[in-house]
């Protein structure tokens, strides 16, 4: 090979190396640019899910506060308004609302704090809490439909036993509850006004069973009483509003599933970004 050919070969190789270096440099820059773009998009999605979950649980928490306040108000101002069931004296309207409000508040707090702090531990606790609540609801719903007849019969029997406590001195709450229900629902007794004859051991009914209420009207046999039982009245109301109740149940289910989906999505995004645990 001559000197001229050698120089030409070396010069071409040098140019090729330089060009390859430029191409590699451009590829690296393109790769870094794509990586930054993907990271920016991921971070944007993370922020979106984060604040959606925060707002979702903030509303959830505020609703829990409202229910808790209503429950406390009922317990304080309407303390004499107790349960109708003598077998479960602690299951009153106030206690149920307080329990429901407390559960919603705790769940919403876990979700809010876990979202705003991007705390994987709290987000996982929130997800597990919603999952447990959902499973309990499904189990109770299945048991209710499987044992509907038994539940109905036991409820009727328990309510009838509660009628015998109507005139006792230390059950003003039960008495007020029955008076309110019979007045508002235009019903009398559990299955009918004759339930009171058995419970009170005489042919009288509470004055609130009368269609025209006045003092001792329940002792006058010539008066017109509400003939339909309150249990049947409640069953009719449930049947008439089954579509509304079903819609509410579906909304609750969707809200729970969305909360679980948002929390797990945010958890996975934080896990992928490699963010450490923050107390």
Secondary structure, DSSP 8 states (H G I E B T S, - for coil): --HHHHHHHHHHHHHHHHHHHHHHHHHHHHHHHHHHHHHHHHHHHHHHHHHHHHHHHHHHHHHHHHHHHHHHHHHHHTTT---S-STTTT--HHHHHHHHHHHHHHHHHHHHHHHHHT-HHHHHHHHHHHHHHHHHHHHHHHHHHHTHHHHHHHHHHHHHHHHTTTTSTT-HHHHHHHHHHHHHHT--SSSSTHHHHHHHTSS---GGGBSS--TTGGG-TTS-B--S-HHHHHHHHHHHTHHHHHHHHHHHHHHHHHHHHHHHHHHHHHHHHT-----
